[in-house]
């Protein structure tokens, strides 16, 4: 894996339980756990030379991410990988590189399903105040096309403004929970043409300003379709690691 430049590399201090949990997660993904039985507290403290407190905290972290189940009597079993908490940035940071592309593809599939509908919902009830913020965001995007990092922040907030404007608390929480993956996805797709992305966002804004749900839905659909990580750009682990 290529090393990122120091200027781009945020300082990360990981506690010992997090470091051990990362090692065990990679071992599980790579098939190093037999019969679905994960290491116990005793196994962890003996293998890694850590205290019982660290071993216990390690298992709590793994359980919080739905990686393991801890049954009464302290038997620890591995949960099916399909049930893990893939919305956690911590988990994705630990996964092998080949899992990164798959996560971003699945995230984009979710966005393609939800965001056109959210745009249509927002168009019906959107306030003048929200429209003013969206107009400002589009103007800022146009001025930030040579600064992908700053552009990304405005891009993310533009979509979250639309999500909040739709006034659906459940969908809002779904989008909010996936926000770090959305940022990671944009780091890949924004390597393309930011001017084209600005045009897309302006089209979405005009449909919302006209309070036309059908036009808003279509503008967002076109934007999602043309901004897919299935295009030639290649995801890198750093795209996930720099997400908040």
C-alpha positions in Angstrom: 0.0 0.0 0.0 1.5 3.3 -1.0 2.4 5.6 1.9 0.6 8.9 2.0 2.5 12.1 2.2 3.1 13.4 5.7 1.1 16.6 5.0 -2.0 14.5 4.2 -1.6 12.0 7.0 -3.6 12.9 10.1 -2.2 11.8 13.4 -4.1 8.9 14.8 -3.5 7.6 18.3 -5.2 4.2 18.7 -5.7 2.7 22.1 -4.3 -0.8 22.8 -7.8 -2.4 22.7 -8.5 -0.8 19.3 -5.2 -2.0 18.0 -5.9 -5.6 19.1 -9.4 -5.5 17.8 -8.1 -4.4 14.4 -5.7 -7.3 14.3 -8.4 -9.8 15.2 -10.8 -8.3 12.6 -8.3 -8.7 9.8 -7.6 -12.3 11.0 -11.3 -13.1 10.8 -11.8 -11.6 7.4 -8.7 -13.5 6.1 -10.1 -16.8 7.3 -7.8 -17.2 10.3 -10.6 -18.1 12.7 -11.7 -21.7 12.6 -15.2 -23.0 13.5 -16.6 -19.6 14.1 -15.0 -19.4 17.6 -13.3 -16.1 18.3 -10.5 -15.7 20.9 -11.7 -15.4 24.5 -10.4 -12.9 27.0 -7.8 -15.5 28.1 -6.7 -16.2 24.6 -6.2 -12.4 23.9 -4.2 -11.7 27.0 -2.0 -14.7 26.4 -1.4 -14.1 22.7 -0.9 -10.3 22.9 0.6 -10.0 26.3 -2.0 -7.5 27.4 -4.0 -7.1 30.7 -7.4 -8.7 31.3 -8.9 -5.2 31.2 -7.5 -4.6 27.7 -8.7 -8.1 26.6 -12.2 -7.3 27.9 -12.3 -3.9 26.2 -11.1 -5.5 22.9 -14.1 -7.9 23.0 -16.5 -5.0 23.8 -15.3 -3.2 20.8 -15.7 -6.2 18.5 -19.2 -6.8 20.0 -20.2 -3.1 19.5 -19.4 -3.5 15.8 -21.4 -6.8 15.6 -18.3 -8.7 14.7 -18.7 -11.1 17.6 -21.3 -12.3 20.0 -20.4 -12.8 23.7 -22.6 -15.5 25.2 -23.1 -16.2 28.9 -20.1 -18.0 30.2 -17.8 -15.8 28.0 -17.9 -18.0 24.9 -17.2 -15.7 22.0 -18.4 -16.5 18.5 -17.9 -14.7 15.2 -21.1 -13.2 13.6 -21.7 -13.5 9.9 -19.8 -10.9 8.0 -22.9 -9.6 6.3 -24.2 -8.5 9.8 -21.2 -6.4 10.7 -21.6 -2.7 11.3 -20.3 -1.3 8.0 -21.4 2.2 8.8 -18.6 2.4 11.3 -15.5 4.2 10.1 -13.4 2.2 12.6 -14.4 -1.1 11.0 -13.7 0.0 7.5 -10.3 1.3 8.5 -9.4 -2.3 9.5 -10.8 -4.1 6.5 -8.4 -5.4 3.8 -8.0 -3.1 0.8 -10.1 -5.2 -1.5 -13.2 -4.5 0.6 -13.0 -0.7 0.1 -14.4 -0.7 -3.5 -17.2 -2.9 -2.5 -18.3 -0.7 0.4 -18.3 2.4 -1.8 -20.3 0.7 -4.5 -22.9 -0.4 -2.0 -23.0 3.1 -0.5 -23.7 4.5 -4.0 -26.4 2.0 -4.6 -28.1 3.3 -1.4 -27.7 6.9 -2.5 -29.2 6.1 -5.9 -32.3 4.7 -4.2 -32.7 7.4 -1.6 -31.5 10.7 -2.8 -33.7 11.3 -5.9 -36.7 10.6 -3.7 -35.4 12.9 -1.0 -34.9 15.7 -3.6 -38.5 15.2 -4.8 -39.8 15.4 -1.2 -37.7 18.4 -0.4 -39.0 20.3 -3.5 -42.5 20.2 -2.1 -41.8 21.7 1.3 -38.4 23.4 1.0 -38.1 26.8 2.8 -36.7 30.0 1.4 -34.0 29.9 4.0 -32.8 26.4 2.9 -32.9 27.6 -0.8 -30.7 30.5 0.2 -28.1 28.1 1.8 -28.2 25.9 -1.3 -27.7 28.8 -3.6 -24.7 29.9 -1.5 -23.3 26.3 -1.6 -23.6 26.2 -5.4 -21.8 29.5 -5.7 -19.0 28.3 -3.4 -18.6 25.1 -5.4 -18.0 27.2 -8.5 -15.2 29.0 -6.7 -13.7 25.9 -5.2 -13.2 23.7 -8.3 -9.4 23.9 -8.0 -9.6 22.9 -4.3 -11.1 19.3 -4.1 -10.8 19.1 -0.3 -12.8 22.3 0.3 -15.2 21.4 -2.5 -15.9 18.1 -0.9 -17.1 19.7 2.4 -19.5 22.0 0.5 -20.7 19.1 -1.6 -21.5 17.0 1.4 -23.4 19.8 3.2 -25.4 20.5 0.0 -26.8 17.0 0.0 -27.4 17.0 3.7 -29.3 20.2 3.4 -31.6 18.6 0.9 -32.0 15.6 3.2 -33.0 17.8 6.1 -35.4 19.8 3.9 -37.3 16.6 3.1 -38.5 16.5 6.8 -38.2 12.7 7.2 -36.3 12.0 10.5 -35.7 8.3 9.6 -34.2 9.0 6.2 -32.2 11.9 7.7 -30.7 9.5 10.3 -29.9 6.9 7.6 -28.1 9.5 5.5 -26.3 11.0 8.5 -25.1 7.6 9.7 -23.6 7.0 6.2 -22.1 10.4 6.0 -18.4 9.3 6.5 -18.8 6.8 3.7 -20.4 9.5 1.5 -17.3 11.6 2.1 -15.0 8.7 1.2 -17.1 8.1 -1.9 -16.8 11.7 -3.0 -13.0 11.5 -2.6 -13.0 8.9 -5.3 -15.6 10.4 -7.7 -14.5 14.0 -7.2 -11.2 13.0 -8.9 -13.1 13.5 -12.1 -14.5 16.8 -13.3 -15.6 19.2 -10.6 -17.0 21.7 -13.1 -19.4 19.0 -14.3 -20.4 18.3 -10.7 -21.1 22.0 -10.2 -23.3 22.0 -13.2 -25.2 19.0 -11.7 -25.7 20.7 -8.4 -26.9 23.9 -10.0 -29.5 21.9 -12.0 -30.7 20.3 -8.8 -30.9 23.7 -7.1 -32.9 25.2 -9.9 -35.4 22.3 -9.7 -35.8 22.8 -6.0 -36.1 26.6 -6.4 -38.9 25.9 -8.9 -40.4 23.6 -6.3 -40.8 21.0 -9.0 -40.5 17.5 -7.5 -40.3 15.6 -10.8 -37.5 17.8 -12.0 -35.7 17.6 -8.7 -35.9 13.8 -8.7 -34.6 13.6 -12.3 -31.8 16.1 -11.7 -30.6 14.2 -8.7 -30.9 10.8 -10.5 -28.7 12.1 -13.3 -26.2 13.4 -10.9 -26.0 10.1 -9.0 -25.8 8.1 -12.3 -22.9 10.2 -13.5 -21.1 10.3 -10.2 -20.8 6.6 -9.6 -17.6 5.0 -8.1 -18.2 2.2 -10.6 -16.5 4.6 -13.1 -12.8 4.1 -13.8 -11.6 5.9 -10.6 -10.0 3.5 -8.1 -10.7 3.7 -4.4 -7.7 3.7 -2.0 -7.6 2.9 1.7 -6.6 6.6 2.3 -10.0 7.6 0.9 -11.6 5.8 3.9 -9.0 6.7 6.4 -9.4 10.4 5.9 -13.1 10.3 6.5 -14.2 11.6 9.9 
